[in-house]
Amino acid sequence: MARQDKVLAAITAAVQAYIQDDEVVLMAQAAAPPEPEVRVPAVIHNLWGLAGRQMAMQLRVLIQRRSLK
């Protein structure tokens, strides 16, 4: 019985330590200033550049497949 009591005490101590560590982390996060939002542009501004790159990539695939000679 004494061994079971020691095991139970060790388990409860580990759970309490885990909960306390979690509380400390949450309190530190609450005290820290919020991070600024990362804003992603809604529109791609350089459509010509994107289309040119896409065309070059497709041409490269065709050449690799030897569709063009």
C-alpha positions, 0 to 999 in steps of 0.5 A, spaced: 500 500 500 505 504 501 508 504 494 501 505 491 501 511 495 507 514 493 505 513 486 499 516 487 502 522 490 508 522 484 502 523 479 498 528 483 504 532 484 506 531 476 499 534 474 499 540 479 506 542 476 503 541 469 497 545 471 501 551 474 506 551 468 500 552 464 497 557 468 504 561 468 505 561 460 497 563 460 499 569 464 505 571 460 501 571 454 496 575 457 501 580 459 505 580 453 502 586 447 498 583 442 502 581 435 500 585 429 496 582 424 499 580 418 495 583 412 495 579 405 494 583 399 487 581 396 489 583 389 496 581 385 498 587 383 503 585 377 498 580 373 503 581 367 509 578 370 505 573 373 502 571 366 509 571 363 512 567 369 506 562 368 508 562 360 515 560 361 514 555 366 509 551 361 514 552 355 519 549 359 515 543 361 513 542 354 520 542 352 522 537 357 517 533 354 519 534 347 513 536 345 516 542 341 522 540 336 
